[in-house]
Amino acid sequence: MPSETLWEIATAEVEKRGSNGSEGNGVETGEKSVFFIGSKNGGKTTIILRCLDRDEPPKPTLALEYTYGRRAKGHNIPKDIAHFWELGGGTSLLDLISIPITSDTLRTFSIVLVLDLSKPNDLWPTMENLLQATKLHVDKVMMKLGKKNAKAVSEMRQKIWSNMQKDHPDRELIDPFPIPLVIIGSKYDIFQDFDSEKRKVICKTLRFVAHYYGASLMFTSKSEALLLKIRGVINQLAFGIDKSKSTCVDQNKPLFVTAGLDSLSQIGSPPVPDNDIGKFHAHSPMELWKKVYEKLFPPKSVNTLKDVKDPARDPQYAESEVDEMRIQKDQTLNNM
């Protein structure tokens, strides 16, 4: 009897892995994806490197970068694999969001939104633009997936709601993000020196947004203790490790609120006098919080907030010799 060819052996191995997956739905249980989006120079790369135990200086993320990590589950058991994606450029490269989020990866996908607490005027527009663009694409992918596998989409929606107790008083008042979401406020070491009233507004606003989207919220800095807590949360997303149940909502300390453990009654109303709330003419709670927040932290004009679209012209990637040659080439082309 002829021996099996290498191709036949490989085919059999793939079929074997598929049968051991999530009930034959094509998803291998040991693989998850985590997508980091957020403020430009906000510390996303630093968090990823810390989670992967890589002792190397972070480099600027040019556009969309990928890396991965492995974690052993036990002797003679295949290692879990975590795919880490990072979107660079803040809000300037929203079109790239569609690349890692596909119908094949969606069921094991999580989003980590990193916001720079040291730049409160950029915080709301950065958060709003990134979450809206991501949700829009996720909704499209879920619709496409639902036509092929309605059961998978139904299970995803049930899983999102599972973070909140069935008798939670806010179940009818929130709109959870379609896939797991974690919001991280970075550069807490700078933020902690802000005026008390400003810290109060930022903390309450982020707590409301996180609670509304069914997300976890936590602050971090270069502190080893805080980075370890963040690492634990990311490991939960990447490898399914048990999530922390600890909570800290004291505005004088780094916030740490696990999804489903906050409430609108604990967060309170937007930090503005009751007799002034009616002056904001908001059509939804989210819009009201936005208007209150932007009254204290008005966003920069569109021109100054807009990131550089062409990375070749971004000052952080400047190289004098290359730039001089580029200028000469441009002048030559313009004179042709």
Residue pairs with C-beta under 8 A, 6 or more apart in sequence:
4 12
17 28
18 24
18 26
18 28
20 28
20 29
21 27
21 28
21 29
22 28
22 29
22 107
25 107
25 149
25 151
25 152
26 104
27 107
27 108
30 73
30 78
30 79
30 80
30 81
31 80
31 81
31 82
31 83
31 108
32 80
32 81
32 82
32 83
32 108
32 109
32 110
32 237
32 238
32 239
32 240
33 82
33 83
33 84
33 85
33 100
33 105
33 108
33 109
33 110
34 82
34 83
34 84
34 85
34 109
34 110
34 111
34 112
34 234
34 237
34 238
35 85
35 86
35 87
35 97
35 100
35 101
35 109
35 110
35 111
35 112
35 134
36 44
36 47
36 48
36 84
36 85
36 86
36 87
36 112
36 114
37 44
37 86
37 87
37 97
37 111
37 112
37 113
37 114
37 130
37 134
38 44
38 87
38 90
38 112
38 113
38 114
38 115
38 116
38 126
38 130
38 184
38 186
39 90
39 114
39 115
39 116
39 119
39 122
39 123
39 126
39 186
40 88
40 89
40 90
40 92
40 307
41 60
41 116
42 90
42 114
42 115
42 116
42 186
42 187
43 114
43 116
43 186
43 187
43 220
44 61
44 86
44 112
44 114
45 58
45 59
45 61
45 86
46 58
47 112
47 114
47 184
47 186
47 220
47 227
47 230
47 234
48 67
48 84
48 86
49 55
49 56
49 58
50 227
50 230
50 231
51 69
51 84
51 230
51 231
51 234
51 235
51 238
52 67
52 69
52 84
60 88
60 316
60 317
61 86
61 87
61 88
61 89
62 88
62 311
62 317
63 87
63 88
63 89
63 93
63 96
63 311
64 85
64 86
64 87
64 88
64 93
64 96
64 99
64 100
65 85
65 86
65 88
66 83
66 84
66 85
66 86
66 100
67 84
68 81
68 82
68 83
68 84
69 81
69 82
69 84
69 238
70 79
70 80
70 81
70 82
71 79
71 80
71 82
71 235
71 238
71 239
72 79
73 79
73 80
80 238
80 239
80 240
82 238
82 239
83 100
83 105
84 238
85 100
87 93
87 96
87 97
89 307
89 308
89 311
90 126
90 307
91 125
91 126
91 129
91 130
91 305
91 307
92 306
92 307
92 308
92 309
93 307
94 129
94 130
94 133
97 133
97 134
97 137
98 137
100 109
101 109
101 134
101 137
101 138
101 141
102 141
103 141
103 144
103 145
103 148
106 138
106 141
106 142
106 145
106 156
106 179
107 152
107 155
107 156
109 179
109 180
110 179
110 180
110 181
110 182
110 237
110 238
111 134
111 177
111 179
111 180
111 181
111 182
112 181
112 182
112 184
112 234
112 237
113 127
113 130
113 131
113 181
113 182
113 183
113 184
113 215
114 184
114 186
115 123
115 126
115 127
115 183
115 184
115 185
115 186
115 206
116 122
116 123
116 126
116 186
116 187
117 123
117 185
117 186
117 187
117 188
117 190
117 191
117 202
117 219
118 187
118 190
118 191
120 194
120 198
120 202
120 297
121 297
121 298
121 299
121 300
122 299
122 300
122 305
123 202
123 297
124 205
124 290
124 293
124 294
124 297
124 299
125 299
125 305
127 183
127 209
128 290
131 177
131 213
135 177
135 178
138 178
138 179
139 178
142 153
142 156
142 178
145 152
145 153
146 153
156 178
156 179
157 178
160 176
160 177
160 178
160 179
160 180
160 214
161 171
161 176
161 214
163 176
163 214
163 259
163 260
164 170
164 171
164 174
164 176
164 214
164 259
164 260
165 260
168 260
168 263
169 263
169 264
169 265
170 211
170 263
170 264
173 264
173 285
174 211
174 212
174 213
174 214
175 212
175 213
176 213
176 214
177 213
177 214
177 215
180 237
180 259
181 213
181 214
181 215
181 216
181 259
182 215
182 216
182 217
182 218
182 233
182 234
182 237
183 206
183 209
183 210
183 213
183 215
183 216
183 217
183 218
184 217
184 218
184 219
184 220
184 230
185 191
185 202
185 206
185 217
185 218
185 219
185 220
185 255
186 219
186 220
186 221
187 221
188 219
188 220
188 221
188 223
188 226
188 254
189 221
189 222
189 223
190 221
191 199
191 202
191 219
192 199
194 202
196 251
197 271
198 296
198 297
199 251
199 252
200 251
200 271
201 271
201 292
201 293
201 296
201 297
202 293
202 297
203 249
203 251
203 255
204 251
204 267
204 268
204 270
204 271
205 270
205 289
205 292
205 293
206 217
206 255
207 217
207 249
207 255
207 257
207 262
207 267
208 264
208 267
208 270
208 285
208 289
209 215
209 286
209 289
210 216
210 217
210 257
210 259
210 262
211 257
211 262
211 263
211 264
211 267
212 285
212 286
214 259
214 260
215 259
216 233
216 243
216 257
216 258
216 259
217 255
217 256
217 257
217 262
218 229
218 230
218 233
218 254
218 255
218 256
218 257
219 226
219 254
219 255
219 256
220 226
220 227
220 229
220 230
220 254
221 254
226 254
229 244
229 256
232 241
232 244
233 243
233 244
235 241
236 242
236 243
236 244
243 258
244 256
244 258
245 258
245 261
246 256
246 258
247 256
247 257
247 258
247 261
247 262
248 254
248 255
248 256
248 257
249 255
249 257
249 262
249 266
269 277
270 277
270 288
270 289
270 292
270 293
271 292
272 280
272 292
272 295
277 288
280 288
280 291
280 292
282 288
282 290
282 291
299 305
308 314
308 315
311 317
312 326
